[in-house]
């Protein structure tokens, strides 16, 4: 058996665990993360206070990237005390359509964490192919006889992710923009430029990972596939293509 993992926010019921019977304690979410991350990488851990009608204590929602890891954690931890005096109740979330969330792409930091876990820190690399300034000035406005000018920063970035051991190359495109209220302030302009460039690069990295599939085998081995149904961006873009990308985004 094998499980296919995407670089998406886990939304399936089989990837979610519910934990009851938690005792109030400092660092509760950290304790949960330490105990359950042994079975596989976790996307999120959230602890909540019980409703008044159910009595004191807490419950938690844990989201795994892998449904297999969630099942292993449930079997191993249900009825165990782990980090507290009383045993925990752990179950896999039942499917409820009313609470289903749309499938969302992982942000660049989460993508890197997932890749590091399954591929190793040296198992993949990324490089920026293109980082283009596609900024422009907004129309000048007149207010109380004064002419105001607001600088709008826009950067488009193309990033390539390479997984050499599997001969996989994937490229993604990211567009980021922000307004600089005081375009005449050099420090504010430079700070905003760096922020927009970083955001564009992060979006492009996430986009590149969206085309990569991790195939996790029961033996623990990992295969990598490229989702060729999505078109790769080109190394450079013409002015007309850049305008088209901006309009789409």
C-alpha positions in Angstrom: 0.0 0.0 0.0 1.1 3.6 -0.7 -0.2 7.0 0.2 0.0 10.0 -2.0 0.7 13.3 -0.3 0.3 16.7 -1.8 1.7 20.0 -0.6 -1.8 21.1 0.4 -3.4 22.0 3.7 -4.8 18.7 5.0 -8.6 18.7 4.9 -9.6 15.0 4.9 -11.3 13.6 7.9 -8.9 10.7 7.9 -6.0 13.1 8.5 -7.6 14.6 11.6 -7.5 13.3 15.2 -9.8 14.4 18.1 -8.3 14.1 21.6 -10.4 14.3 24.7 -9.7 14.1 28.4 -6.9 16.6 28.4 -5.9 18.2 31.7 -5.1 21.9 32.0 -1.4 22.4 32.0 1.1 24.9 30.8 2.4 24.2 27.3 -0.4 21.8 26.5 -0.2 22.2 22.7 3.6 21.7 22.9 3.1 18.5 24.8 0.6 17.3 22.3 2.9 18.1 19.4 5.9 16.3 21.1 3.8 13.2 21.7 2.1 12.9 18.4 4.7 14.1 16.0 6.6 10.9 16.6 4.1 9.2 14.2 4.5 11.7 11.3 4.6 15.4 10.5 1.8 17.5 11.9 0.2 20.5 10.1 -1.5 21.9 13.2 -2.3 21.3 16.8 -5.1 23.2 18.5 -6.3 22.8 22.1 -9.6 24.2 23.2 -11.4 24.5 26.6 -14.3 22.1 27.0 -17.8 23.6 26.9 -19.3 24.3 30.3 -21.9 21.5 30.0 -19.2 18.9 29.5 -17.1 19.7 32.6 -13.6 21.0 33.2 -10.7 20.1 30.9 -9.6 20.5 27.3 -9.9 18.8 24.0 -7.6 19.1 20.9 -7.7 18.8 17.2 -4.6 17.5 15.4 -4.1 17.6 11.7 -1.6 15.2 10.1 -0.4 15.4 6.5 -0.7 11.6 6.3 -3.8 9.6 7.1 -1.6 6.6 7.7 0.3 8.5 10.4 -3.0 9.6 11.9 -4.2 6.0 12.2 -0.9 4.8 13.8 -1.1 7.7 16.3 -4.7 6.9 17.2 -4.0 3.2 17.8 -0.9 3.8 19.8 -2.2 6.7 21.9 -5.8 6.0 22.6 -6.3 5.1 26.3 -2.7 6.1 27.2 -1.7 8.7 29.7 1.3 10.0 27.7 2.1 13.3 29.4 -0.6 13.4 32.1 -2.1 11.3 34.9 -5.4 10.3 33.3 -5.7 8.4 30.0 -6.6 10.2 26.8 -9.4 9.4 24.4 -8.2 9.6 20.8 -10.2 9.0 17.7 -10.1 9.7 13.9 -12.5 12.4 12.9 -15.7 11.2 11.3 -16.7 12.7 8.0 -18.9 15.7 8.3 -19.6 17.6 5.1 -20.8 20.7 7.0 -17.2 21.2 8.3 -15.3 20.5 5.2 -12.9 23.2 4.2 -11.7 24.1 0.7 -8.4 22.7 -0.4 -5.6 25.3 0.0 -2.0 25.3 -0.9 0.6 25.1 1.9 2.6 28.3 2.4 6.3 28.2 1.6 7.5 27.5 5.1 5.1 24.5 5.5 6.2 23.2 2.1 9.8 23.3 3.2 9.0 21.5 6.5 7.2 18.7 4.7 9.9 18.3 2.0 12.6 18.2 4.7 10.8 15.5 6.6 10.2 13.1 3.7 13.2 14.1 1.4 15.8 15.2 3.9 17.4 18.6 4.2 19.8 17.8 1.3 17.2 15.9 -0.7 15.9 19.0 -2.6 16.9 22.5 -3.6 15.4 25.6 -5.0 16.6 28.5 -7.1 15.1 31.8 -8.3 14.8 31.8 -12.1 13.3 35.2 -12.5 12.5 38.1 -10.2 11.0 40.9 -12.2 9.9 44.3 -11.1 6.5 44.9 -12.7 5.6 47.9 -10.7 4.0 51.1 -11.8 2.7 54.4 -10.5 -0.9 54.9 -9.7 -2.7 57.9 -11.2 -2.0 61.1 -9.4 -4.7 62.4 -7.2 -5.4 66.0 -6.3 -6.5 66.8 -2.8 -6.8 70.3 -1.4 -4.6 71.7 -4.1 -1.8 69.2 -3.4 -0.7 66.5 -5.7 -0.2 63.1 -4.0 1.7 60.2 -5.4 1.5 56.7 -4.1 4.0 54.1 -5.3 2.6 50.6 -6.0 5.2 47.8 -5.9 4.7 44.6 -7.8 7.1 41.8 -8.2 6.8 38.6 -10.2 9.0 35.6 -9.3 9.7 32.2 -10.9 11.2 29.6 -8.7 12.4 26.1 -9.6 12.4 23.2 -7.2 14.8 20.3 -7.9 14.8 16.8 -6.4 17.9 15.3 -7.8 17.5 11.7 -6.6 14.2 11.5 -8.4 15.1 13.6 -11.4 12.2 15.9 -10.7 12.1 19.6 -11.6 9.2 21.9 -10.9 8.6 25.6 -11.5 6.2 27.9 -9.9 5.1 31.5 -10.4 4.3 34.0 -7.6 3.1 37.6 -7.8 3.1 40.0 -4.8 2.2 43.7 -4.5 2.0 46.4 -1.9 1.4 50.1 -1.7 4.0 52.5 -0.3 2.2 55.5 1.2 5.3 57.7 1.2 7.1 56.9 -2.0 9.6 59.7 -1.4 11.0 58.0 1.7 14.0 55.9 0.6 14.0 53.7 3.7 10.3 52.9 3.5 10.6 52.2 -0.2 13.6 49.8 0.3 11.9 48.0 3.2 8.7 47.5 1.2 10.6 46.3 -1.8 12.4 43.6 0.1 9.1 42.6 1.7 7.3 42.3 -1.6 10.3 40.4 -3.2 10.3 37.9 -0.3 6.5 37.4 -0.6 6.7 36.9 -4.3 9.5 34.3 -3.9 7.5 32.5 -1.2 4.4 32.3 -3.4 6.5 31.0 -6.3 8.1 28.3 -4.1 4.7 27.2 -2.9 3.4 27.1 -6.5 6.3 24.9 -7.5 5.6 22.4 -4.7 2.0 22.2 -5.8 3.1 20.2 -8.8 5.0 17.6 -6.8 3.5 14.4 -5.3 5.1 12.4 -2.6 4.3 8.7 -2.7 4.9 7.2 0.7 5.2 3.5 0.9 4.5 1.3 3.9 8.2 0.5 4.1 8.9 4.2 4.7 10.5 4.7 1.3 9.4 7.8 -0.6 8.9 8.1 -4.4 8.4 11.5 -6.0 6.2 12.2 -9.0 5.7 15.4 -11.1 2.1 16.4 -11.8 2.5 17.2 -15.5 -1.1 18.3 -15.9 0.0 21.8 -14.9 2.0 23.9 -17.4 5.5 25.0 -16.4 6.3 28.7 -16.5 8.9 29.8 -18.9 12.3 31.2 -18.0 11.4 34.8 -19.1 8.1 36.5 -19.8 7.3 39.1 -22.3 5.6 42.4 -21.3 2.3 41.2 -22.7 2.5 37.9 -20.7 3.4 39.8 -17.6 0.3 41.9 -18.0 -1.8 38.8 -18.5 -0.4 37.2 -15.3 -1.0 40.3 -13.3 -4.6 40.5 -14.5 -5.2 36.8 -13.7 -3.7 37.0 -10.3 
